[in-house]
Amino acid sequence: MTVTNSLPDGPKVPRLLRLFKFITQPVQYVEDFAKVYGDNFTVWGSRDVHMVYFSHPQALEEIFTADSNHFETGEGNSILRFLLGDNSLILLNGDRHQRQRQLLTPPFHGERMRAYGQTIREITQQVSNEWNIGKPFKIRTSMQEITLRVILRVVFGVDEGPFFQELRQLLTSLLDFMSSPLMSSIFFFSFMQKDLGAWSPWGRITRLLQQIDQLIYALIQERRAESEQHRQDILSLLISARYDDGEPMSDAELRDELMTMLVAGHETTASALTWAFYWLDQLPEVRDKLLRELDTLGVNPDPSSVAKLPYLTAVCQETLRIYPIVISGFFRIVKSPIEIMGYQLPKGTAIIPSIYLAHHREAVYPQPQQFRPERFLERQFSPYEYLPFGGGNRRCIGLAFAQYEMKIALATILLQFQISLIDQRQVRPVRRGLTLAAPAGLQMVARPQVKRVNISVRVISEQ
């Protein structure tokens, strides 16, 4: 393609109008621009600060494979600094980012990750057994309870006692409050981020974070004191881990990474599970096909066997395709001019890989608004066509764990319950903080799963 020495065309909408739509209609925001301008478009800002959205696979490949020194990625996510801290992997750049990433990755992969399968199943059973059969419940609330308990046990190594109850209550209060429509706006208007006392929105967030920090730092000190106990929770593994120079992580680094895991690993998986149950109820033929596959494993299947099921995997993949929890990948601020798909992007340009638009390209996903897991059995998609966890050196380190947890929790519930919506109206995603989610009030009802008996086996046993 010929170098154009210009940015892609795009809308010149007044900032306040644009932000209002971005906050209240996040999906329609990108869909409407893509209909007019195509795969790549520029949202023109003030003071020559422009945001360029890319969703064409070629553009995404060029972004994700480019030398990371071209970009300032941490600064593009500075909106999260108040919550995650200066040492969060999400906010780091360059060598420091790579150094931290190498230390954090091992606990989320391989045998260590698979060792958590039974824990995920036990917690899922505990939460789902609390449902009143035939009585409505908020499906998202239950999925949040599952994923929060999993995080607290797997990452923090706690699942009972006063510490567990207090941290669970504080985190739930913080995340629910931050995800309300009002607080979703505060993320994007810095003038609203003022502590005006305990009753002000920002003041409440500040005080909740202070209480959470007190608990986390106390736990870190406690774990450092029992370093010889050979615990397998992720906090203990990180305390014993060492950088290449032999240095351990500081308390501040541990706190910031723990908060990152909590925020990134709890809300996101809960949203994905909520959507999975929504689609399985909307499409009984998909649910029945999945149940037939689960039946092949028999009673109390091993978690690792569950995780390998192809149709279950495809259902989870399609859930994350059609409504990705994070609508866009991490912003990349151009540090030195770079060419992407023929466009010369000057220093200061914000590059936004659009996950949602990439997942809805007709050329890649025919009938993209249709939920069809089979598409993942028919072909393999490149990491520039399917990217629910982002891409390049910013790809989520917890992606394998998130998919594993999602499959185990989904299978555990489906083998025991049939989950149905109370209201069969179509549901569209809404903003929940910086993510996309099903409406918080979405209600479902649980009934015992109908046991499917293999007739030929039954006949033989009766002879």
N, C-alpha and C positions, 0 to 999 in steps of 0.2 A: 504494500500500500504506500502511496506517495505521502511523504511527510507534509502535513498541512500547516504546521506552525501555529496552530490555534486549538482552543478547547472545543469539545463537542458542543453542538447547539443545545439550548435548554431554556427553561422558563425563567423569566425575570419577574418574579412575584414579590410583592412587598414582604419583608421579613416576618412581620407579625402575623399576616395572613398565612404565610407558608408554615410557620411554627405551629399555629393553631391546628392546621390540618395534619401536620406531622404528628402532633400529640394526640389528637382525637380520632384520626382515621389513618393510622400508619400504613395499612395495606393499600388503601385507595390512593394515598399520597404517591407511592412509587408506581402503582398500576397506571394512574392517569398520566403521569409524565412519560412512562414507557410507551403508551399508546400513541402519543404525539411525536416523541423524539427517538424511539427505538431503544436498542440495547445500551447505548452509551449517551449520557446527557449531563449537562452542567447545570447545577443550581447556583445561580449567580448571587454572590453575597455582597456585603458592604466592604469597603476598604480593601478591595482586590483580594478578598479571601473567598475562594470559590470551591465548591464541592463537586467532584466529578464522580458520578455513579457509573460503574461498569458491571455488566452481567453477561457479556459475550464470552464463551469459553476461552477464546484466544486471548482476550484482554486479561481475564483472570489468571491464565497461565503465565502471562508476561509479568503480572504483578507478583504472583506467589513465588516465581522463580528468580525474580530480580535480586540483585545484591541488596541485602537489608540495609547497607550503609546509605542507600538512596533515600531512606525513609526515617522519619521520627514517628514511631508508632505509639510509644508510651504516652507522649504528650497528647496524642489524638484521643486518648481515653482518660484524660485528666478529670473528667466529670465524675469519675469513680474514686478519686483520691481520698475524699473525706471518709469514705466507707472502707476501702481496702487498704489504705496506707501507702506510703512512699515505696515500700519494698515489695509490693505485689508484683507477681510475674507479669500481670496485664499492663503494668505501668513502667516496666523496665525496658531499656533499649540496649542494643549492641552486645558487647561481651558480657556485661552483667546479666542481661536477659538470658543469654545462652548458658552461662554458668549456673544460674538458678534453675533453668529448665532441666538441665542434666541431673540435678540433685532431686528434683521433684517427680520426674517421670517414672522411675522403677516401681514404686508401690502401686501404680495404677495399671500394671501390665503383668502378663504371664501368670505363674503359679500364685504369686501373692494376691493378685486380683481374684483369681478363681477360688481362693481360700475363703473369700467373703460370700460365696454363693449361698451357703446354708444360713448365714446370718440374714441375708436379704429375704430368703424364703420365710424364716421364722418371724421376722418383723412384719412382713406382709400378712401372714396368717393372724398374728396378734391383732393388727388393726382391722382387718376385714371381719374377724370373728366378733368384733364389737358392734357391727351393723345390726339393726333390728330388721329382721326379714320382712319384706313387704312394706317397710316404712321409708319415706324419702330421706335422702341424705345428700349433702353437698359433696360431689365426687372429688372436686379439687382439694377440699379440706382434708379428705382422707388420703389422697395421694401425697399431699404435703406432709402429713403425719408420717407416712411410710418413709419418704425420702429424708426427712429431718432425722428420724430415729436411726436410719442407716448411716447418715453422715456422722451423727454423734457417736455411734458405736464404732464404725470403721475408722473414721478419722481421729476422733477424740478418745476413743476407748472407754466411753461411759454410756450406760444404758439404764441406770437406776440411781436412786438417792437424791439428796437435796441439790447437789450440783447439777445433775441431769435435768431435774424439774425446773430449776431457776433459769438455766441457760436456754432450755427449750422454750420457756415462756417468754423470755426477753427477745430471743431471735424471732419467734412468731410475731410478737408485737411490732418489732422493728420492720420486718419484711412486709407484713400486711399494711402497716401505716405508710411505708415508702411506696407501695404499689397502688395506693388509692389515686383516683383521678387528680386530686389537688396536688399530691406529692409528685406525680408524674410530670406535672408542669414545673415544679420547683427545680427539677434536674436541669431544665433548659433556660431558666431565668436566674442569673447569679444574684440579682438584687433581692430575690426572695430568700436567699441562703444567709439569713441573719438570725442570730440567737437573741430573741427578744424576751427570754424567760421561759420557764418550764411549760407554759401553756401555748407558746408559739410553735408552729409546725417544725421549724428548724431547731428550736430549743428542745423539743421533745426528742428528736432524732439524736441530737448531741448527747443528751442525758442517757438515752438507751444505749448508745455506743460506749459511753463511759462505764456503765454497769457491765456490759458484755466484756469490755477490755479487762476489767478487774477480775472477772471469772477466768478468762483465758490466760492471763499472766499468772494467776495463782495455780492453774492447772499445769502450766509450763514448768513452774518451779517445783511442783510436786513430782512431775515426771522426771525432771533432771535428777531429783534426789533418789528415784528408784531406777536409775539407769541400768542396774544389773539384773532387772527382773525379766529381761528378754520378752517384753510385750511386743505384739504384732500390729497394734494400731498405727496409723500413719504418723501421728504426732510423735510417738516413741521412735519410729523408724527415722524420722527427720532429725530428731535430737541426736541420734547416734551417727547420722550421715556426716560426711566430711567433703568439703570442697577439695579441688586438686591440690591446693596448698596445705591441706591438713586442718584447716580452720572449720569449726562447726558453725551452724546458723545461729545468729544472735536471737535474743528473745523477741526483739522488734520484727525481725525477718519471719520468725515462726508465727507470731501473731498475725502479720499481714497475709501470709500464705494460708493460714487457717481460715481467716475471714474470706479470702478469695474462694477457697474450696466450698465453704458454707454457702456463699451467695451463688456461685456458678454451678454447684452440684446439687443443690436442694431445689430451688425454684424451677430450674430448667427441666429436670427429669419429672417433677410433679406435673408440669404443664404437658409434657409429651405423653405421659400415662393418661392424663385426662382426655386428651385428643384421641388416643388409641381406643378408649372405651366408647367415646362418642361415635367414631367411625364404625366400630364393630356392631354397635346397635343400629346405626343407619343402614348398614349393609349386611343383612343376615347371612347372605351367601358367603361373604368373606369370613364371618364369625364361624359358620358351620365348617368351612374348609379348614380353618385353624384348629377347631376342636377335634376334627378327625385326625389331624396331624399330631396333636397332643396325646390323643388316645393311643397312638402307636408306642408310647413310652411306658405305658402301664401305670400302676399306682406309685405315688411318691417318687417320681423320676429324679435322677441325679441332676443337680443344677447345670453341670457342664453339658450333659446330654440335651437339656432343654435349650441351652444357648446355641447349640449347633443346628437346631431345626430350621430348614430353609424358608418355609412359609412364614413362620413366626418372625424370623429375621427380616423378611420382605415387608411384613406388616409394620414393623418398627421403622424400617427405612422409609416407607411411603408416608408414615405419620410425620416423620421429620422433614420429608420433602414438601408436602402440600402446605403445611403451616410451620415453617422453621421457627423455633422458639426465639432465636435472635434473627431479626429481619435483615441485618447487614453484618458483614465482617468488620473487624477492627479498622477504624480510620487509619490511614497512612498519610502523614504529612510529608510532602516532597522536600527533601533537604538540598538536593542538587537536581537540575533539570533532567527529566527522563522521558523517553518515548514509550507510549503505551498504545498499541494498535494504530500507529501512524500519527497519533496526536502528541505534540510536544508540550509536556506539562511543566510549567515554570515552578521555581522554588515557592513554597508556601501553599501550593494546591493541596487540598484534602482529597485523597482517593478513597472512595467507598465501594468495596466489593458488595454488590447487592445479592445476597443469598436468596431472598424471596424471588426476585426476577429471574435469576439463573435457574431456579427450580420450576419456573413456569414458562420456559421457552418452548413454544409449540414444536420447534424443529428437533428438540431433544426429548420432550415429553408430550407426545400427542394427547390431546384432550387433557391439558394439565390440571384443570379444576376437578377432574374425576379421580376419586380415590381408588387406585388399582395396584395392589401389591405385586401382581404378576409382572409388571414392567421390570422389577428388580430380579426376576427369575429368567427373563427373556434376554437381558443383556447386562453388561457391566458398564457403569458410568465412570467417567474419569473424575479425578478430584477437582476438575475445573467445571464440571457439569453438576456434580452433587457435592455439596459442601456445608452440611448442617452445622458442622463444628468449626467453620472457618477454614483457612488454608495457609500454606507456606509455613514460615517459622512461628506463626501465631496460631496455628491449629491447636485446638483445645487438648491439653495433655490428658484430660479425663474422659476422652471420647469412648475408649474401649470399656471403661468402667460404667459409664452412663448407659451404653447400649446393653451391657451385661445385666445391670440392675433392672433396666426396663423390661427385658425379656423374662427374667426370673419372676418379677412382680406380676407381670401380665399373665403369665402361665399359671402362677400359683392361684390367682383370683379366678381365672376362667375355669380351672378344673373343679372349683368348688361352687361358684356362683354364676348366675346369669344376670348381667347388669343391664338395666333398661332405662331410657330417658323418661322423665315424667311428661315433658312437653316435647313433641316431635318436630317443632319448628326448626328450620335450619339455623345453625349457629355460625356466627362469623367471629374471627379473632378480635380481641380488644387489646389495647396497650396495658401492660402491667409493669410499671416502672420502665425499664429499658428493654423489655421483652414483649413478645406476643403470647397471648394466652386465651383460653376459653373464658367466657364470663364467669366470675367467681361464684355467682349464685346458681350455676347449672346443677340441677337436681336429678338424681337417678335413684333407682330402687333395686335392691338385691333380692334375688330368689334362689333357692337351691338349684344347682345345675342338674339338669335331667341326665341321669346315668344312661349312657348308650351301651347296649349289650350286643356283643357279636353273636348273632342268632345261631350261626353254624356251631360255635363253641358251646352254646347253651344246649342245643339239641344233642350233641355228642355226650355231654355230661349227664343228660337225663336218661340215656339209654342203658 
